[in-house]
Structure formats: C-alpha cells, structure tokens
Amino acid sequence: MGHVLEKRYRRLLRAYPEGHRAEHGEELIGALLAAARPGALRPSPRETLSLLAGGFTVRVRASRAAGVPGWADGLHLGALAVAVVTVAQLPVLPYLVFKVWTGVGVVLVVALVRGWTRVAAPLAAIAALLTSWPIVLGWLHGPVVDVGPLYGDLGPVAPYWVVAAASAALAVRRTGAGRASGQARWWGVTMPVRSPWWLVVPPVCWALQLAQVPADETVWGVVRAGVEVVALLLVLAATLAARDGRWALAAAVYLVPGLVHLAENLLVTRVSGFLYWSVLTVLVVTSLAAARRMRVRA
C-alpha cells in the first residue's frame, strides 16, 4: 500500500519547483503516507487536494523574486502582461501591416522578459507617444515618424501608457551596490528574468489570426474572458497562499487599460460588457483586499 501511494504522490509532486522538492515535497509525502488509511490502494480526494494545494503554495512562494520589493515585482509582472497582450493583438498575419512597429513590440516584450527595464522604458515611451499622437498633438498634420497605428481615443492608447509608466518607474529604481557605484551597465538587468513562455503568446495569437480561429468574434471574446477569469482566480489563490500582494498588484495593472476603455465607452457598453468588467474588477479588488488584510495581520 505504501509503495502504491508513494508512487502516486511522486507523480503529483512534479508540480513542485525543482529546487523545493527535497525541502518540502518529501516531508509532505511522509506526512500523507503516515496519515493514509490502512489497506487503502489510492489516496483519498482530501489527501490529493492537500498535496496539490501544498504544491501550489510552494510553487507560488518560490516564484517570488529574491531581493526585489513586492511592489516592483508586481509592477513588472503587470506591465509584462499588458505588453504581451497588446503585441499579441497586432495585425501581423496574414499581412504584416506595421513591420517596424511589430519589431519594436517584440523587442519591448523581450526586454521586459529579460528584466532590461532601462531598454524597455524608452521603447514604451516612444510607442505611447506615437500611438497617441492625434491626442497629444492633434493640431499637427501628422507624426514625425509614422510606423504604427494612430488612435484618437484613450482606450486604445491606455495599454501603451501603462507599460511606459511602469517601465519608467522600474528603470529608475536602485537595484544594489553595483548600480550605486556606477559599475553596472546602464542597460543591464534591473528586474528578475521572467519565464520564456511569455514569448510564446504573441506567435500563437498571430498563428490564430492566420488560421482565422475562431472565426466568430463573439467566440473569441468568450474565450478571452474565460482565460482572464481563470487567471484572476489563480491570482487570488496565490495571494492567499503566499500571503503576498504582488500578484494582486500585477492584476490591477493589467486591469487599468480595460477600465479606461470601459469609462470611455460607458454609454455604448452592453449589459454583457458590464458583467464582464464587473467580474474582473471584483476579483482584482478581492485580491487587493486580501493582500492588504494579510499585510495588516503580519
């Protein structure tokens, strides 16, 4: 019985980060084996949920960047999420409409993933200024450099300004003795390196553009809404498990452009739109409230 349980638990243990398996996983396996019912051939649902919850907690805590304040980590993650989603929505396939603009977007996402905020900040600022040129300097005939889309509304340009503001805040913060002494390179890492899986999102979305999947715009909206709701539920779970507010802050940063779009189109928004944004807002506010409550308790 013990051999069968241990084999099953070790299979579930693959969810643990590599560096934390020996530290936490073996102890959890031992505790669950000791508590297992005599003669049982499989773990009970409660034991399985306990193991999965423990693995999720360990993974979430291990994902926190060492030596980085929670506000900086959350701001970085939120800016990265906004940048990735914005670049993924560019009209790239089947015809590359904005070649230079797409290249700049890819470089910006790579810089954020690598933690090069001093590279990302000027790129994001230029992108924000160029896209909102009709708003900022509408009295001029046109922008000096016309390489990307131009918008006359706040909603479409809000993501660019959110990424620009977050990148600028992260680029100017002090990151250690090397930076203070002037020995660190100006373009070097100022934030932790993120998972390379972030770089996969834009190509996948561009491939869906080429395949025209899904063909119905309503289906695409429902799929995106479902992904966002699941992601925000995970943010809430991570906030409660790790007792840390950085994921809640990242979710709030991600939500800002959407709320700007909602405020600008308030009179023409349908009931389904209000319901969608209400659910996202409630999840983010709940995560922020949970993070604040845990901080007060600490």
C-alpha positions as MATLAB code, in Angstrom:
seq = 'MGHVLEKRYRRLLRAYPEGHRAEHGEELIGALLAAARPGALRPSPRETLSLLAGGFTVRVRASRAAGVPGWADGLHLGALAVAVVTVAQLPVLPYLVFKVWTGVGVVLVVALVRGWTRVAAPLAAIAALLTSWPIVLGWLHGPVVDVGPLYGDLGPVAPYWVVAAASAALAVRRTGAGRASGQARWWGVTMPVRSPWWLVVPPVCWALQLAQVPADETVWGVVRAGVEVVALLLVLAATLAARDGRWALAAAVYLVPGLVHLAENLLVTRVSGFLYWSVLTVLVVTSLAAARRMRVRA';
ca = [
       0.000    0.000    0.000;
       2.727    2.433    0.921;
       4.568    1.763   -2.317;
       1.474    2.445   -4.416;
       0.657    5.651   -2.548;
       4.211    6.897   -2.744;
       4.308    6.260   -6.483;
       1.114    8.245   -6.987;
       2.254   11.089   -4.729;
       5.583   11.363   -6.502;
       3.760   11.692   -9.781;
       1.748   14.600   -8.388;
       4.903   16.054   -6.877;
       6.168   17.027  -10.311;
       4.184   20.240   -9.874;
       6.749   21.336   -7.281;
       9.675   23.535   -8.369;
      12.869   21.555   -8.775;
      14.756   23.306   -6.000;
      11.950   22.845   -3.451;
      11.059   19.180   -3.896;
      13.548   17.883   -1.393;
      12.801   20.672    1.060;
       9.019   20.411    1.111;
       7.876   17.531   -1.057;
       9.446   14.633    0.855;
       8.065   15.919    4.140;
       4.589   16.204    2.633;
       4.761   12.699    1.190;
       5.812   11.286    4.554;
       3.024   13.066    6.367;
       0.391   11.879    3.914;
       1.670    8.307    3.944;
       1.587    8.272    7.730;
      -1.993    9.531    7.732;
      -3.183    7.180    4.990;
      -5.868    4.678    5.876;
      -4.662    1.081    6.339;
      -5.430   -1.032    3.296;
      -6.105    1.937    1.018;
      -4.881    1.496   -2.551;
      -5.324    5.093   -3.628;
      -5.205    8.489   -1.896;
      -8.477    9.975   -0.820;
      -9.726   13.122   -2.577;
      -8.934   15.121    0.544;
      -5.342   13.877    0.610;
      -4.915   14.591   -3.104;
      -6.295   18.119   -2.717;
      -3.994   18.710    0.249;
      -0.988   17.650   -1.784;
      -1.967   19.782   -4.768;
      -2.638   22.780   -2.520;
       0.736   22.316   -0.865;
       2.459   22.074   -4.231;
       0.705   25.223   -5.451;
       1.742   27.122   -2.320;
       5.375   26.065   -2.654;
       5.462   26.985   -6.338;
       3.891   30.384   -5.711;
       6.312   31.201   -2.901;
       9.263   30.035   -4.986;
       8.216   32.311   -7.875;
       8.783   35.429   -5.805;
      11.910   37.230   -6.931;
      14.573   37.279   -4.235;
      15.756   40.711   -3.184;
      13.052   42.544   -5.132;
      10.331   44.545   -3.352;
       6.828   43.242   -3.791;
       5.644   46.437   -5.464;
       8.415   46.260   -8.075;
       7.824   42.576   -8.779;
       4.079   43.103   -9.154;
       4.512   46.196  -11.318;
       6.938   44.354  -13.562;
       4.637   41.359  -13.948;
       1.633   43.567  -14.677;
       3.482   45.630  -17.285;
       4.723   42.454  -18.947;
       1.205   41.029  -19.124;
      -0.158   44.238  -20.690;
       2.711   44.405  -23.194;
       2.349   40.758  -24.233;
      -1.412   41.032  -24.748;
      -1.039   44.291  -26.693;
       1.662   42.932  -29.008;
      -0.275   39.691  -29.491;
      -3.241   41.679  -30.816;
      -1.245   43.473  -33.522;
      -2.462   42.773  -37.098;
       0.544   40.693  -38.126;
      -0.822   37.818  -40.211;
      -1.610   37.141  -42.996;
      -0.210   40.560  -43.976;
       2.393   42.331  -41.883;
       0.917   45.821  -41.864;
       3.348   47.502  -39.459;
       6.756   45.866  -39.913;
       8.822   48.289  -37.836;
       6.103   48.597  -35.209;
       5.880   44.846  -34.771;
       9.656   44.641  -34.440;
       9.639   47.303  -31.745;
       6.880   45.444  -29.907;
       8.844   42.192  -29.976;
      11.992   43.924  -28.677;
       9.933   45.563  -25.923;
       8.481   42.228  -24.778;
      11.921   40.575  -24.865;
      13.386   43.438  -22.818;
      10.659   43.095  -20.197;
      11.069   39.309  -20.023;
      14.821   39.696  -19.595;
      14.398   42.396  -16.946;
      16.014   45.151  -19.040;
      13.655   47.901  -17.956;
      16.102   50.614  -18.984;
      15.739   49.346  -22.538;
      12.001   48.832  -22.256;
      11.249   52.259  -20.763;
      12.296   54.426  -23.770;
      10.757   51.990  -26.259;
       7.469   52.012  -24.367;
       7.529   55.810  -24.091;
       8.096   56.200  -27.844;
       5.324   53.713  -28.595;
       2.906   55.520  -26.279;
       3.703   58.912  -27.787;
       3.398   57.769  -31.401;
       0.134   55.865  -30.949;
      -1.496   58.784  -29.137;
      -0.124   61.469  -31.461;
      -3.596   62.660  -32.569;
      -4.492   63.169  -28.898;
      -1.232   64.707  -27.692;
      -0.514   66.925  -30.688;
      -3.657   66.730  -32.753;
      -3.140   70.183  -34.207;
      -0.172   68.943  -36.236;
      -0.702   67.381  -39.642;
       0.857   64.068  -38.652;
       3.550   62.428  -36.553;
       7.215   62.798  -37.319;
       7.561   59.028  -37.695;
       4.540   57.104  -38.967;
       5.373   53.451  -38.293;
       2.380   52.196  -36.356;
      -1.307   52.685  -35.620;
      -2.638   56.082  -34.589;
      -5.543   56.475  -32.176;
      -7.735   59.396  -31.296;
      -9.293   57.714  -28.264;
      -7.880   56.981  -24.825;
      -8.883   53.316  -24.710;
      -6.518   52.005  -27.422;
      -3.514   54.018  -26.168;
      -4.001   53.229  -22.465;
      -2.007   49.941  -22.624;
       0.987   51.743  -24.139;
       0.995   54.418  -21.449;
       0.581   51.852  -18.666;
       3.626   49.909  -19.912;
       5.584   53.148  -20.357;
       4.816   54.414  -16.847;
       5.546   51.054  -15.184;
       8.790   50.579  -17.127;
       9.952   54.076  -16.241;
       9.269   53.510  -12.538;
      11.216   50.241  -12.611;
      14.070   51.682  -14.659;
      14.913   54.439  -12.172;
      14.821   52.371   -9.006;
      18.131   51.467   -7.332;
      18.997   47.780   -7.535;
      22.133   47.343   -5.437;
      25.704   48.348   -4.769;
      26.818   47.747   -8.340;
      24.279   50.216   -9.695;
      25.026   52.742   -6.943;
      28.780   52.625   -7.637;
      28.275   53.050  -11.350;
      29.842   49.685  -12.200;
      26.652   48.128  -13.564;
      25.852   48.632  -17.254;
      23.019   51.034  -17.882;
      21.076   48.504  -19.919;
      21.666   45.599  -17.554;
      19.127   43.599  -15.612;
      17.117   45.687  -13.155;
      14.383   43.102  -12.601;
      14.385   39.295  -12.437;
      14.207   37.325  -15.674;
      10.714   36.029  -16.368;
       9.694   32.717  -17.878;
      10.426   32.433  -21.628;
       6.891   31.097  -22.072;
       5.752   34.722  -22.182;
       7.449   34.963  -25.589;
       5.273   32.173  -26.960;
       1.981   34.051  -26.513;
       2.302   36.571  -29.422;
       3.300   33.984  -32.083;
       0.439   31.714  -31.016;
      -2.066   34.576  -31.307;
      -0.623   35.558  -34.704;
      -0.984   31.981  -35.898;
      -4.638   32.080  -34.837;
      -5.005   35.234  -36.941;
      -3.636   33.373  -39.953;
      -5.931   30.411  -39.384;
      -8.843   32.729  -38.564;
      -9.596   30.763  -35.413;
     -12.075   31.359  -34.018;
     -13.933   32.839  -36.968;
     -16.681   34.285  -34.769;
     -15.653   37.393  -32.837;
     -18.096   36.506  -30.061;
     -16.405   33.146  -29.516;
     -13.022   34.823  -29.246;
     -14.408   37.267  -26.688;
     -15.843   34.449  -24.577;
     -12.564   32.502  -24.725;
     -10.547   35.529  -23.677;
     -12.969   36.321  -20.861;
     -12.719   32.758  -19.602;
      -8.918   32.829  -19.638;
      -8.861   36.147  -17.783;
     -11.309   34.967  -15.113;
      -9.301   31.781  -14.514;
      -6.075   33.794  -14.349;
      -7.548   36.214  -11.802;
      -8.863   33.326   -9.704;
      -5.309   31.957   -9.654;
      -4.088   35.415   -8.633;
      -6.489   35.387   -5.695;
      -5.391   31.872   -4.736;
      -1.717   32.857   -4.997;
      -2.305   35.925   -2.849;
      -3.943   33.851   -0.138;
      -1.414   31.012   -0.342;
       1.748   33.118   -0.300;
       0.350   35.959    1.827;
       1.815   38.395   -0.652;
       0.208   41.183   -2.676;
       2.491   41.300   -5.704;
       0.152   39.207   -7.866;
      -2.808   41.344   -6.867;
      -0.858   44.446   -7.896;
       0.029   42.846  -11.225;
      -3.641   42.065  -11.830;
      -4.597   45.658  -11.011;
      -2.037   46.976  -13.515;
      -3.413   44.612  -16.142;
      -6.976   45.809  -15.459;
      -6.254   49.547  -15.782;
      -6.354   49.762  -19.626;
      -9.625   47.860  -19.684;
     -11.247   50.179  -17.173;
     -10.107   53.180  -19.216;
     -11.733   51.626  -22.279;
     -14.914   50.979  -20.287;
     -15.062   54.548  -18.960;
     -14.657   55.975  -22.457;
     -17.374   53.748  -23.935;
     -19.700   53.713  -20.951;
     -22.796   54.835  -22.858;
     -22.478   52.210  -25.599;
     -21.438   49.247  -23.436;
     -23.859   46.336  -23.374;
     -25.074   44.503  -20.286;
     -22.719   41.612  -21.073;
     -19.839   44.084  -21.166;
     -20.747   45.489  -17.761;
     -20.996   41.970  -16.371;
     -17.597   41.044  -17.807;
     -15.788   44.060  -16.393;
     -17.640   43.754  -13.085;
     -16.437   40.183  -12.599;
     -12.828   41.125  -13.390;
     -12.977   44.160  -11.107;
     -14.469   42.199   -8.206;
     -11.734   39.556   -8.488;
      -8.959   42.158   -8.564;
     -10.425   44.180   -5.688;
     -10.869   41.000   -3.654;
      -7.226   40.076   -4.246;
      -6.047   43.548   -3.238;
      -8.229   43.475   -0.116;
      -6.889   40.030    0.816;
      -3.324   41.206    0.348;
      -3.912   44.286    2.475;
      -5.599   42.278    5.230;
      -2.711   39.826    5.391;
      -0.226   42.658    5.466;
      -2.037   44.232    8.413;
      -2.044   40.900   10.263;
       1.681   40.468    9.619;
];
